[in-house]
Amino acid sequence: MPNICENYVKITGDRATLERLLAVQLNMEELVPAPAEATRGSEEWWSWIQENWSTKWISNETRDGPPVIVDGGESLESHFISAWFFPFAFYKGLVRKWPELVIEYQYSCWETGFIGFGRMMISNIEDEPTHCSYNTPAELNEGIRLLTEGRWKVWTGNPHFAYDEETGFYSWYEEPAVSEAEAATQVLGEGPLEAESSGSDMDVEPIVLPIVMPAKVIRKCRGSAPGRQTG
């Protein structure tokens, strides 16, 4: 099961091109097809999609069909998911094929710990996205602040962090206060002492252990996709 990357994209262009994209529902195989000799699942095919799609697949948010596209007349908008990374190379393929297109995109993957955004056109097609990898709430908040024009249209959060609805930013979860008596029961192998065993464990209170929220530690990077995708 791959890590899921959440995506938002807005594509602006002439009406004929937009209708072409709409007709195939952003199908990558239709719009930027792999060469016939690259058999699906082969090593050659994997190498090709790394260079030309940046992801194995894209789908709607429930992963049971193609992306849902909103037709705005002069532009198309879609929220969708992809495997491991956002379809950066696929966007490049669209712009190379139809140079009049302008593609605005955002992406987020809490499992890997990154968010980012960009605006692509033929004149800046080689530019990297504004990309933020994070392993702390402060680093995530820094990435959220980078989007100064417009607003985030993908969920930028991480379930390991606490969200503040008033500020729109994240922090570490605060551990609940524990009394000395409660702390004494949180030591493995130690429970309430009894003067005499009753011969039954039914009346012995269970040991309560603190909840520990795992933290991901990942390498900071900018722009390029993570390693080879396997799902």
C-alpha positions in Angstrom: 0.0 0.0 0.0 1.6 3.3 -1.1 1.7 6.4 1.0 -1.1 8.7 -0.3 -0.4 12.2 -1.6 -3.4 14.6 -1.6 -3.5 17.0 -4.6 -5.2 20.1 -5.9 -4.8 21.3 -9.4 -6.2 24.2 -11.5 -5.5 24.1 -15.2 -6.1 27.2 -17.3 -5.9 27.2 -21.2 -7.9 27.5 -24.4 -11.3 25.8 -24.5 -10.4 23.1 -27.0 -7.5 21.8 -24.9 -9.5 21.9 -21.7 -12.2 19.8 -23.3 -9.6 17.3 -24.4 -8.4 17.0 -20.8 -12.0 16.8 -19.5 -13.0 14.1 -22.0 -10.4 11.7 -20.6 -10.6 12.8 -17.0 -6.9 13.6 -16.7 -6.0 10.0 -17.6 -2.2 9.9 -17.6 -2.1 7.0 -20.0 -4.2 8.8 -22.5 -2.6 12.2 -22.3 1.1 11.3 -21.7 1.2 7.6 -22.9 4.1 5.3 -22.2 6.0 3.9 -25.2 4.6 0.6 -26.6 7.8 -1.2 -25.7 7.5 -0.3 -22.0 5.4 -3.2 -20.8 3.3 -2.2 -17.8 5.1 -3.4 -14.6 8.4 -4.0 -16.3 11.7 -2.3 -15.1 11.6 -0.2 -18.2 8.0 0.9 -17.5 8.9 1.8 -13.9 11.8 3.9 -15.1 9.7 5.6 -17.7 6.9 6.6 -15.2 9.4 8.0 -12.8 10.6 10.3 -15.5 7.3 11.1 -17.1 4.5 10.9 -14.4 6.3 11.0 -11.0 3.6 8.6 -9.7 2.1 5.3 -10.6 -1.5 6.4 -10.6 -3.9 9.2 -9.8 -7.6 8.7 -8.8 -10.5 10.4 -7.1 -10.3 10.8 -3.3 -12.0 7.5 -2.6 -9.8 5.6 -5.0 -12.6 4.0 -7.0 -12.5 6.0 -10.2 -10.8 8.9 -12.1 -10.3 12.3 -10.6 -13.5 14.4 -10.2 -13.1 17.6 -12.3 -14.9 20.8 -11.9 -15.3 22.7 -15.2 -15.1 26.4 -14.7 -15.3 27.3 -18.4 -11.8 29.0 -18.6 -10.2 26.5 -16.3 -10.5 23.0 -14.8 -10.1 22.2 -11.1 -9.7 18.9 -9.3 -8.9 17.4 -5.9 -7.4 13.9 -6.3 -4.9 11.5 -4.7 -1.8 9.9 -6.1 0.7 7.3 -5.0 3.8 8.4 -3.1 4.3 11.8 -4.8 2.4 14.4 -6.8 2.3 14.0 -10.6 5.0 16.7 -11.3 6.4 15.1 -14.4 2.9 14.5 -15.8 2.2 18.2 -15.4 5.3 18.9 -17.4 4.2 16.6 -20.1 0.9 18.4 -20.4 2.6 21.8 -20.7 5.1 20.6 -23.3 2.2 19.1 -25.3 0.0 22.2 -24.9 2.3 25.2 -24.3 -0.6 27.6 -23.6 -1.6 25.8 -20.4 -1.0 27.2 -17.0 -1.0 24.7 -14.1 -1.4 25.7 -10.5 -0.9 22.9 -8.1 -0.7 22.0 -4.4 0.1 18.7 -2.7 0.5 17.2 0.8 1.5 13.8 2.2 1.4 13.5 6.0 2.8 9.9 6.0 6.0 11.0 4.4 5.9 14.5 5.9 5.8 17.1 3.1 3.7 19.8 1.5 4.3 22.0 -1.5 2.9 24.1 -4.3 3.8 25.7 -7.6 2.6 27.4 -10.8 3.8 25.9 -14.0 3.9 27.3 -17.6 6.1 26.7 -20.6 8.4 29.6 -19.6 9.3 28.1 -16.2 8.7 24.4 -16.8 12.1 23.4 -15.3 11.4 25.3 -12.0 11.1 23.2 -8.9 8.0 23.5 -6.7 8.1 25.3 -3.3 8.5 22.2 -1.3 8.7 21.7 2.5 9.6 18.5 4.2 8.9 18.5 7.9 9.2 16.4 11.1 8.0 18.9 13.7 4.9 21.1 13.9 7.1 24.2 13.6 8.5 23.1 10.3 5.0 22.2 9.0 3.7 25.7 10.1 6.7 27.3 8.2 5.6 25.4 5.1 2.0 26.5 5.5 3.1 30.2 5.7 5.0 29.9 2.4 1.8 30.1 0.4 1.3 33.8 0.5 -1.0 34.2 -2.5 -4.3 32.3 -2.3 -4.8 29.7 0.3 -4.2 26.0 0.8 -6.8 23.8 -0.9 -5.4 20.5 0.3 -5.4 19.2 3.9 -2.0 20.2 5.2 -2.3 18.5 8.6 -0.7 15.5 10.3 -2.7 13.3 12.7 0.4 13.2 15.0 0.1 16.9 15.6 -2.6 19.0 17.4 -4.5 21.5 15.2 -5.4 25.0 16.5 -8.6 26.1 14.7 -8.1 29.7 15.8 -4.6 30.1 14.4 -4.7 27.5 11.6 -1.4 26.0 12.8 -0.1 22.9 14.6 1.7 21.9 17.8 2.7 18.8 19.7 0.0 17.1 21.6 0.2 17.9 25.3 0.5 15.0 27.6 -2.3 15.0 30.3 -1.2 15.7 33.8 -0.6 12.5 35.8 -0.8 12.3 39.6 1.9 10.5 41.6 -0.6 7.7 42.4 -1.4 7.2 38.7 2.3 7.4 37.8 3.0 4.5 40.2 0.6 2.3 38.2 2.3 3.2 34.9 5.5 1.2 35.7 5.6 -2.1 33.9 5.3 -5.1 36.2 4.1 -3.1 39.2 0.5 -2.9 40.3 -1.5 -2.4 43.5 0.0 -4.5 46.3 -2.4 -6.9 48.2 -1.8 -8.3 51.6 -3.2 -11.7 50.6 -4.0 -13.2 47.2 -7.7 -13.8 46.6 -6.9 -16.4 44.0 -8.5 -14.3 41.3 -7.3 -11.5 39.1 -10.7 -10.1 38.4 -10.4 -7.4 41.1 -6.9 -6.3 40.2 -6.8 -3.0 38.3 -5.0 -3.1 35.0 -1.7 -1.3 34.5 -2.3 2.0 32.6 0.5 3.0 30.2 0.9 6.5 28.7 0.0 7.1 25.1 3.1 7.9 23.1 2.6 9.8 19.7 5.1 8.6 17.2 7.2 11.2 15.4 8.5 10.8 11.9 12.1 11.8 11.2 12.8 12.4 7.5 15.4 14.0 5.4 14.8 17.6 4.4 14.6 18.0 0.7 13.3 20.5 -1.9 11.4 19.6 -5.0 12.5 16.2 -6.2 10.5 13.1 -5.7 11.5 10.5 -3.1 12.9 7.1 -4.1 11.5 4.5 -6.3 7.8 3.8 -5.9 6.7 0.3 -5.2 2.9 0.6 -4.9 
